[in-house]
Amino acid sequence: MYKTITEFVADMRLLLENCYRFNGPDHNVSRKAQRIETLLEQKLALLSRFSLLSFCTAFTSWQENLQELHLCVGRCRKISRYLIVKFSVIRLHYYTVVVTLYQLKS
C-alpha cells in the first residue's frame, strides 16, 4: 500500500525502467510500457493542474469567506452601536417614567 502519490509514481517509474532495461527498446513489453508511461505522465499532468486548481479555488473561497466575515463584523459593530444608543434612550425613558411616578406619589 502506498502512503503518498509520490511513492506510487516512483514505483511505477522503476517498473517502466526495468521493462526497458531487461526487454530492450523493440520488445512488445517495452512498447506497452511506453504507452503506460505516456498515460501516467498525462494523468500526472492532470493531477497537477487539478491540485493547483483545487488550491486556487479553496484559497479564493477562503478569501471570499474572510471578506464576508469582515463585512459581518462591520455590520455587527454598527448594530451593537445602534443597540447601545437605543438601550440608553430606553433607560433614560425608564428613569423619566420612574421619576415622574415617584413625583406623582409624593
Residue, then its C-alpha position, 0 to 999 in steps of 0.5 A: m500500500y502506498k502512503t503518498i502519490t509520490e511513492f506510487v509514481a516512483d514505483m511505477r517509474l522503476l517498473l517502466e525502467n526495468c521493462y526497458r532495461f531487461n526487454g530492450p527498446d523493440h520488445n512488445v513489453s517495452r512498447k506497452a510500457q511506453r504507452i503506460e508511461t505516456l498515460l501516467e505522465q498525462k494523468l500526472a499532468l492532470l493531477s497537477r493542474f487539478s491540485l493547483l486548481s483545487f488550491c486556487t479555488a479553496f484559497t479564493s473561497w477562503q478569501e471570499n469567506l474572510q471578506e464576508l466575515h469582515l463585512c459581518v463584523g462591520r455590520c455587527r459593530k454598527i448594530s451593537r452601536y445602534l443597540i447601545v444608543k437605543f438601550s440608553v434612550i430606553r433607560l433614560h425613558y425608564y428613569t423619566v417614567v420612574v421619576t415622574l411616578y415617584q413625583l406623582k406619589s409624593 
